[in-house]
Every structure is written in structure tokens, then in C-alpha cells.
């Protein structure tokens, strides 16, 4: 489901559940891996990637959402919303640098997870990032909208959340959604090199994490209102 490895100062979390669709079991597996990352000391950075060459993450596990009793492997359906949002809030404020290797499609919740990282590298030849809720007839929750607004330029934000635009790697780079693009064969190595460059920033977890809280937490300095991490962790307040 999710394999965590470490080379030098760089942790690599490889999502290995096919299309990497989000359900409670998937959330808890990733949370457990982050426990190990956060228990480490000294310089560190995290790269998140997918074992699939087609999908980074294809969003919610819609079959499980529609009929959880038919898919017990997905875990507790009632716990999902709160635990998923809390995990996103945890990733965006992780006290070490994070790089997302978008080596395939990232839709909906998968796109959210990518945006919660500090930086993103994306495959240049294939794949899209997309907030496809509108296409599915679903309203985007306010904490998710806050996340996108904090991470994207305004014109890109509107096209993404309201018009469900699918962004290719080159278009995502031009729009500022990702910071680098590259061919699939070298993409993970590109992400790991960048993570290794940034790992020294993670040596002081207290300072690095505290500044992320100032950017994205309660009374975020960007707008002096609740930031996406606070909203994700307290999603029940924002219906």
C-alpha cells in the first residue's frame, strides 16, 4: 500500500495500491509511514511517489464511498472524512521539506495530496493534475478550496476549482502548479536530488514546522484568517 525507504537524508514514500485511491485504510497506512518519518532526527526530507506509471493517485475510492459494505478492505467509512483532512493538514505542515513526484495522473484527493507538499515535479509527456469534483457533480469542501487558494495563483485557482481544467505537465509548470517537469525515467531521481538539497532545512524541525504553521495554520500570516491546515484538521467547522 505504501512503502517507506530511506537513502541518506531522503525518505521516499512509494504509494503502491494500484490507482492509489483514497479510503480509510489508505489514509492510515500513509499516516503510519509519516509517524516513522517524524520520529527521525537530524537533516531529512520526504519524497512521495507512486509505483504506478499511469497514476500518482486517481482520487477518492468511489466504489467504496458508494458501497462501503461491499468493500470492507477500505476501512471505516464514517472515519474517513476527518482522518483524510487531518492527514492533508499533517502533510502540509510536516516539519521537514517535502517533494511530490507526480509520475502519473493526480485527480481530486490525489491532487490535494500533491499540493500539500512543498514542491512538485511532474512527468512531462503524460498525465494530468485536476480537481475533478465539478465533473463528478460534487461540491469542493471549503478546506480544500482554501488549500488550492493558498497554493495556486488566482487565475489558475479559478480554472482549477471552478472549470475543472486538466493540467498537463508543461501547462502545470507554466501555471506555477509544479516547479519542475521531466521524463518518467528520471523523474524520481530528480525529486530525490531536490529533496537532498533541501534536507538540511529539516535539521531544525521545530523552526521549520513552526514556520509552516505560520503560513498555513490558524491565523495564517498570508491573510490573518484560518489557513488550510487548520481548516483541514477542523473540517467540521466549515460546512
Helices and strands as residue ranges (DSSP letters): E 2-7, E 10-15, H 24-39, E 45-50, E 55-57, H 62-66, G 68-70, G 72-74, H 77-92, E 97-102, E 105-107, H 109-115, E 119-123, E 129-130, G 134-136, H 142-151, H 154-161, H 169-175, E 180-182, H 184-198, G 199-203, H 205-216, H 228-233, G 235-237
